[in-house]
């Protein structure tokens, strides 16, 4: 069996990580992949798409 990926570890979510995620979310909003702006630091955000998979 093929070994994949190497070691895994859990790391803290830093401000640098959150900034990158926010830029990604803003880009997705700008190109209309997501319907409204989100704040990645909002602990209460819960978006559910209208599309039923």
Protein Blocks (a to p, Z undefined) as FASTA:
>chain_A
ZZehiaaddddddfklmmmmmmmmmmmmmnomafbdcdfklmkbccddfbdZZ
